[in-house]
Amino acid sequence: MNVERKAAAAPDTAAASAGIALETPEIASIGVIGAGQMGNGIAHVASLAGLDVTMLDIDPAAIEKAMATIRHNMDRQIARKTVTEADKETALAHLHTATSYDALHACDLVIEAATEKEEIKRSIFKGVTPHLKPGCLIASNTSSISITRLAATTDRPEKFIGMHFMNPVPVMKLVEIIRGIATDEPTFQAVQALAMRLGKTTAVAEDYPAFIVNRILVPMINEAVYAIYEGVGSVAAIDTAMRLGANHPMGPLELADLVGLDTCLSVMQVLHEGLADSKYRPCPLLVKYVEAGWLGRKTGRGFYDYSQTPPRPTR
C-alpha cells in the first residue's frame, strides 16, 4: 500500500524538485459517457450544480429516456421543495446531449458511466481519449474494477481517477474516490473539490477490488442469494429479516434488484478473480438469474416481479 502511494506521488515530487508549481485544475464542464441510471444521475446533479454537462450515449433512444428521467426526478425535487422550477430550467439549459465523442473536445473532465464490464470500459477509453484536450481529466464510475488497469488504457494515467457514485445519484450522498498508482495530486484535489460542489461526501479508497462499499455490500447480497439457494428462507423472509432485524432501509434482495443483478454478479466476479478467495464465489442462483435476463427493476423481473403492485417475490 505504501509503495503504491509513493509511486503515485513520484510525479508530484519530481515536479516540485524542478520548481514547477502544480495547480489544481478547474472543472467547469464535464462529459458523462453513458445515459443509463448512473449516467443520467451524474448529469442531473452536475447540471443542478451549475456545470456545463454533455451526456453522451451511442443510442439516441437511451438519451431520450435519460432526459425524461432527469426531468421527472427534478420535478420530484420541486415537489419536495429541495429545488425550484427556476433551478430546473437553469440546469436543463446547462445540459446537452450527444452521440459522438467529438462533442467532448472542450470538457475539463469526462466521467465514464457505462456498464460494469472491463472490456467495454477499456474500449470507451481508447475511443474517447483522442478527442479530448490535453488537460482533460478522466474518471470512471466503476464500482469494482482496477483504476490503475483502466488508466493504462489512456494516454494520461496521471489524470485518471475513480469517482464511484452511489445509486440513485441525486439522493445518495456518498462518492468513493479511488486513486490509481499513477494518479497525481492535482487530479485528486480537483475531483475532491468537484464532489463537494455536487453536494457529496467523499470516502477515499485504495485501488483494491470493489473498493469499500461494494467490497462489503455485494458479498452480503451474494450471501442472501445463497440463503435462498440453500433453502434457508424465502425472498420475503430474508428481506423482512434484514429490514427489521438489522434495521436496513431495504432488504438485500430488494437492493440487488435496484442495483441490477448483472452488476452484482460483475462485482462478485471481480472480487473472486482479484482476491482469489472462495468466499467471493458468486452464488449459482445469481448466475442463473442473470443468464435468464432477470436483472431486477430495469428489466421488470429479478428477485421480485415488478409487473404487479406491490412487486411479488419470484421465489
C-alpha positions in Angstrom: 0.0 0.0 0.0 2.8 2.4 1.0 4.7 1.5 -2.2 1.8 2.4 -4.3 1.2 5.7 -2.6 4.9 6.7 -3.0 4.7 5.7 -6.7 1.6 7.8 -7.1 3.3 10.8 -5.5 6.5 10.5 -7.6 5.4 12.8 -10.5 4.5 15.5 -7.9 7.8 15.1 -6.1 9.8 15.4 -9.4 7.8 18.5 -10.4 8.3 20.1 -7.0 12.1 19.4 -7.1 12.2 21.0 -10.5 10.5 24.1 -9.2 7.3 23.5 -11.1 4.1 24.6 -9.3 1.3 22.0 -9.7 -2.1 23.8 -9.8 -5.4 22.1 -9.2 -7.3 22.0 -12.5 -10.6 23.9 -12.6 -13.6 21.9 -13.6 -16.3 23.9 -15.3 -17.6 21.5 -17.9 -17.9 17.7 -17.8 -18.8 14.9 -20.2 -20.7 11.9 -19.0 -20.4 8.8 -21.1 -23.5 6.6 -20.7 -27.1 7.7 -20.3 -28.2 4.8 -18.1 -29.3 5.1 -14.4 -25.9 6.1 -13.2 -25.0 8.4 -16.2 -28.3 10.3 -16.1 -28.0 10.7 -12.3 -24.5 12.2 -12.6 -25.6 14.5 -15.4 -28.6 15.5 -13.2 -26.6 16.6 -10.1 -23.8 18.2 -12.2 -26.2 20.4 -14.2 -28.0 21.4 -11.0 -24.6 22.4 -9.6 -24.2 24.8 -12.5 -21.6 22.9 -14.5 -21.9 22.6 -18.3 -22.7 18.9 -18.9 -22.6 16.9 -22.1 -24.3 13.5 -21.7 -23.2 11.1 -24.4 -24.6 7.7 -25.5 -24.4 5.9 -28.8 -28.1 5.1 -28.5 -30.4 8.1 -29.2 -33.3 6.2 -27.5 -31.3 5.9 -24.3 -30.6 9.6 -24.4 -34.3 10.4 -24.8 -35.2 8.1 -22.0 -32.5 9.6 -19.8 -33.7 13.2 -20.4 -37.3 12.1 -19.5 -35.9 10.5 -16.3 -33.9 13.7 -15.4 -37.0 15.9 -15.9 -39.1 13.6 -13.8 -36.6 13.4 -11.0 -36.2 17.2 -10.9 -40.0 17.5 -10.8 -39.9 15.3 -7.7 -37.3 17.5 -6.1 -39.5 20.5 -6.9 -42.5 18.8 -5.2 -40.3 18.2 -2.1 -39.1 21.9 -2.3 -35.5 20.9 -2.5 -35.1 22.8 -5.8 -37.2 25.4 -7.6 -38.7 25.5 -11.1 -36.1 28.1 -12.0 -33.3 25.8 -10.8 -34.7 23.1 -13.1 -34.8 25.3 -16.1 -31.3 26.6 -15.5 -30.0 23.1 -15.0 -31.6 21.9 -18.2 -30.1 24.8 -20.1 -26.7 23.6 -18.9 -27.3 20.0 -20.0 -26.5 18.9 -23.6 -26.6 15.5 -25.3 -24.5 13.9 -27.9 -23.9 10.6 -29.7 -20.3 11.3 -30.8 -17.0 11.6 -28.8 -16.3 14.8 -30.8 -18.8 16.6 -28.6 -16.5 16.2 -25.6 -13.5 18.1 -27.0 -13.8 21.1 -24.7 -14.6 19.2 -21.4 -12.4 19.6 -18.3 -13.4 16.2 -17.0 -15.0 13.2 -18.6 -16.8 10.6 -16.4 -17.4 7.1 -17.8 -20.6 5.6 -16.5 -21.0 2.6 -18.8 -21.9 -1.0 -17.8 -19.7 -2.8 -15.3 -17.7 -4.7 -17.9 -13.9 -4.1 -18.1 -13.7 -4.7 -21.8 -16.4 -2.2 -22.5 -14.8 0.4 -20.4 -11.4 -0.1 -21.9 -12.9 0.2 -25.4 -14.6 3.5 -24.4 -11.3 5.0 -23.0 -9.4 4.0 -26.1 -12.1 5.6 -28.3 -12.6 8.8 -26.4 -9.1 9.8 -25.5 -8.0 11.1 -28.9 -11.0 13.5 -28.8 -10.1 15.1 -25.5 -8.0 18.2 -24.9 -4.6 17.5 -23.3 -5.6 18.8 -19.9 -8.9 16.9 -19.6 -9.2 14.7 -16.6 -10.8 11.2 -16.9 -12.8 9.5 -14.2 -14.5 6.1 -14.1 -17.7 5.4 -12.2 -16.7 1.8 -11.9 -17.8 0.1 -8.7 -15.2 -2.6 -8.6 -12.6 -2.6 -11.5 -8.9 -1.6 -11.0 -8.4 2.1 -11.6 -4.7 1.5 -12.4 -5.6 -1.0 -15.1 -8.2 1.2 -16.7 -5.9 4.2 -16.6 -3.2 2.3 -18.5 -5.7 2.2 -21.5 -5.3 6.0 -21.8 -2.6 8.5 -22.7 -2.9 10.2 -19.3 -2.8 7.8 -16.4 -1.8 10.6 -14.1 -5.0 12.4 -14.9 -7.2 9.3 -14.4 -9.2 8.6 -11.2 -12.1 6.6 -9.9 -15.2 8.5 -9.0 -17.8 6.0 -7.8 -21.2 7.5 -7.3 -24.0 5.6 -5.4 -27.4 4.8 -6.9 -29.6 6.7 -7.1 -27.2 9.6 -7.6 -29.5 12.5 -6.9 -30.4 11.0 -3.5 -27.2 9.2 -2.2 -24.6 11.5 -0.6 -21.5 9.3 -1.0 -18.9 9.3 -3.7 -15.9 7.0 -3.4 -12.7 8.5 -4.7 -10.1 6.0 -5.8 -6.5 6.9 -6.9 -4.7 4.6 -9.3 -0.9 4.1 -8.9 -0.2 7.0 -11.3 -3.0 9.4 -10.3 -1.4 12.8 -9.5 -2.3 15.1 -6.6 -3.9 17.9 -8.7 -6.3 15.4 -10.2 -7.2 14.0 -6.8 -7.8 17.5 -5.4 -9.8 18.6 -8.4 -12.2 15.6 -8.1 -12.5 16.1 -4.4 -13.5 19.7 -4.9 -16.0 18.7 -7.6 -17.6 16.1 -5.4 -18.1 18.8 -2.7 -19.6 21.2 -5.3 -22.1 18.4 -6.2 -23.1 18.3 -2.5 -21.5 14.9 -1.9 -19.4 13.5 0.9 -16.3 11.5 -0.2 -14.7 8.4 1.1 -11.2 7.7 -0.2 -10.5 4.1 -1.1 -7.3 2.3 -2.1 -7.3 0.6 -5.5 -8.3 -2.9 -4.4 -11.1 -4.9 -6.0 -14.6 -3.4 -5.3 -13.1 -0.6 -3.1 -15.0 -0.1 0.2 -18.8 -0.1 -0.3 -19.1 -3.0 -2.7 -16.3 -5.0 -1.0 -18.7 -5.1 2.0 -22.1 -4.8 0.5 -22.2 -7.1 -2.5 -20.9 -10.2 -0.7 -23.8 -9.6 1.8 -26.2 -9.6 -1.2 -24.4 -12.7 -2.6 -24.9 -14.4 0.8 -28.6 -13.5 0.8 -28.9 -15.2 -2.6 -27.1 -18.3 -1.1 -29.7 -18.3 1.7 -32.4 -18.6 -0.9 -30.4 -21.2 -2.9 -29.9 -23.4 0.2 -33.5 -23.0 1.3 -32.7 -21.0 4.5 -35.6 -18.7 3.8 -37.8 -17.2 1.1 -37.1 -13.8 -0.7 -39.8 -12.1 1.5 -38.5 -13.7 4.7 -34.8 -12.7 4.1 -35.7 -9.1 3.2 -38.1 -8.8 6.1 -35.5 -10.3 8.5 -32.8 -7.8 7.4 -35.1 -4.8 7.4 -36.4 -5.4 10.8 -33.6 -7.4 12.4 -30.6 -5.4 11.2 -32.6 -2.1 10.7 -31.6 -1.9 7.0 -33.8 0.5 4.9 -34.4 -2.2 2.4 -33.7 -5.9 2.2 -30.6 -7.2 0.4 -32.6 -8.8 -2.4 -34.7 -5.7 -2.9 -31.4 -3.8 -3.0 -29.9 -6.3 -5.5 -32.9 -5.7 -7.8 -32.3 -1.9 -7.5 -28.6 -2.2 -8.2 -29.1 -4.7 -11.1 -28.3 -8.4 -10.7 -25.8 -8.2 -13.6 -23.9 -5.5 -11.8 -23.9 -7.6 -8.6 -22.6 -10.6 -10.5 -19.9 -8.5 -12.2 -18.7 -7.2 -8.8 -18.6 -10.7 -7.3 -16.6 -11.9 -10.3 -14.1 -9.1 -9.9 -13.7 -9.9 -6.2 -13.4 -13.7 -6.9 -10.8 -13.2 -9.6 -8.9 -10.3 -8.0 -8.6 -11.8 -4.5 -8.6 -15.5 -5.3 -10.7 -16.3 -2.2 -13.5 -18.9 -2.4 -15.7 -16.8 -0.1 -16.3 -14.4 -3.0 -17.6 -17.2 -5.3 -20.8 -15.9 -7.0 -23.9 -17.9 -6.0 -25.0 -20.2 -8.8 -28.6 -18.9 -8.4 -27.4 -15.3 -9.0 -25.6 -16.5 -12.2 -28.8 -18.3 -13.3 -31.0 -15.2 -12.8 -28.6 -13.1 -14.9 -28.5 -15.8 -17.6 -32.3 -15.7 -17.7 -32.2 -11.9 -18.2 -33.9 -11.3 -14.8 -31.7 -8.4 -13.8 -34.1 -6.6 -11.4 -36.1 -3.4 -11.7 -34.6 -2.4 -15.0 -35.9 -5.5 -16.7 -39.1 -5.8 -14.7 -38.1 -9.0 -13.0 -35.4 -10.1 -10.6 -36.0 -11.4 -7.1 -39.3 -9.6 -7.4 -41.8 -9.4 -10.3 -42.4 -5.7 -11.0 -45.3 -6.3 -13.4 -47.7 -6.0 -10.4 -48.1 -3.7 -7.5 -46.8 -4.4 -4.9 -44.0 -6.4 -6.6 -44.3 -10.2 -5.9 -41.3 -12.3 -4.8 -40.2 -14.7 -7.5 -39.1 -17.4 -5.1 
